[in-house]
Amino acid sequence: MKGSKLFPQCGFSNTACQILQSYNIDFETVDVLADEDIRQGVKVFSEWPTIPQLYVCGEFIGGSDIMIEMYQSGELGEMIEKVSAVALFVWLWIVIILCLLNMAHKTYVLHLIVISKAKADMM
């Protein structure tokens, strides 16, 4: 976008920010005015001539005109809900895996302590 979510530098970027802020979600912005290579590169990458551009999970969705249409139809809200649900699901699995790894680590450390104590008792 032109500017940042805290200080949009054009009306279209401001509209895009207002739409995303209406969903009360965290989102990141890249100021294309700060780097001409990024400004031109993003247009080539997406094959879309205008800025701002919305990407969800790395997938190009469209410019502010598409965002407005999707917002008004409810399609953007549905997309954000699905992404949020998947993100929550992934986050929960990460927590579960970390807990299991932590428990496995504690079990491993406890096992080493027991073996070390048994060896020490044998000597």
C-alpha positions in Angstrom: 0.0 0.0 0.0 1.0 3.6 -0.2 2.0 4.5 3.4 1.3 2.4 6.4 -1.8 1.2 8.2 -1.1 4.0 10.8 -0.6 6.7 8.1 -2.1 5.7 4.7 -0.8 8.0 1.9 -3.8 7.7 -0.5 -7.5 7.3 -0.4 -7.5 3.7 -1.7 -5.0 2.6 0.9 -7.0 4.3 3.6 -10.1 2.5 2.4 -8.3 -0.9 2.4 -7.1 -0.2 6.0 -10.5 0.8 7.2 -12.0 -2.4 5.7 -9.5 -4.6 7.4 -9.7 -2.7 10.7 -13.5 -3.2 10.7 -12.8 -7.0 11.2 -10.6 -6.2 14.3 -7.7 -8.3 13.0 -4.0 -7.9 13.0 -2.6 -7.3 9.5 0.7 -6.1 8.1 1.4 -3.4 5.5 4.3 -2.7 3.2 4.9 0.9 2.1 5.6 0.8 -1.6 6.5 4.5 -1.6 9.6 3.6 0.4 11.0 1.4 -2.4 10.4 1.8 -6.1 11.6 -1.8 -6.8 8.9 -3.2 -4.4 6.3 -0.8 -5.9 6.9 -2.1 -9.4 7.8 -5.7 -8.4 4.5 -6.3 -6.6 2.6 -5.2 -9.8 4.6 -7.7 -11.8 4.2 -10.4 -9.2 0.4 -10.1 -9.0 -0.1 -9.1 -12.6 -2.3 -6.3 -11.1 -1.6 -2.7 -12.0 -2.9 -0.9 -9.0 -1.9 -0.4 -5.3 -3.0 -1.3 -2.6 -3.1 -5.1 -3.1 -4.6 -7.5 -0.6 -2.9 -10.9 0.0 -4.4 -13.5 2.3 -2.2 -16.4 3.3 0.2 -15.4 0.5 -2.6 -15.5 -2.1 -3.3 -12.3 -4.1 -7.0 -11.4 -3.6 -7.2 -8.0 -5.5 -7.0 -4.3 -5.1 -9.2 -1.9 -3.1 -12.0 -2.1 -5.6 -12.2 -5.9 -5.2 -11.9 -5.5 -1.4 -14.9 -3.1 -1.4 -17.0 -5.6 -3.4 -16.0 -8.5 -1.2 -16.6 -6.5 1.9 -20.1 -5.4 0.8 -21.1 -8.9 -0.3 -19.8 -10.5 2.9 -17.3 -12.6 1.0 -14.2 -11.0 2.6 -15.6 -11.5 6.1 -16.2 -15.2 5.4 -12.6 -15.5 4.0 -11.2 -13.8 7.1 -13.3 -16.1 9.4 -12.0 -19.2 7.7 -8.4 -18.0 7.8 -8.8 -17.0 11.5 -10.3 -20.5 12.3 -7.4 -22.2 10.5 -4.9 -20.0 12.2 -6.4 -20.8 15.6 -6.4 -24.5 14.8 -2.8 -24.4 13.8 -1.9 -22.3 16.8 -3.6 -24.9 19.1 -1.7 -27.8 17.5 1.6 -25.9 17.9 0.8 -25.5 21.6 -0.1 -29.1 22.0 3.1 -30.2 20.2 5.2 -27.9 22.3 3.6 -29.3 25.4 4.2 -32.9 24.3 7.8 -32.0 23.4 8.3 -30.4 26.8 6.8 -33.5 28.5 9.0 -35.8 26.4 12.0 -33.7 27.3 11.2 -33.8 31.0 10.6 -37.6 30.8 13.9 -37.9 28.9 15.8 -35.8 31.5 14.1 -37.8 34.3 15.1 -41.0 32.6 18.7 -39.8 32.4 18.7 -38.9 36.1 17.4 -42.3 37.1 19.9 -44.1 34.9 22.8 -41.9 36.2 21.7 -42.5 39.8 21.4 -46.3 39.2 24.9 -46.3 37.7 26.3 -44.3 40.6 24.7 -46.7 43.1 26.3 -49.6 41.3 29.8 -48.1 41.7 
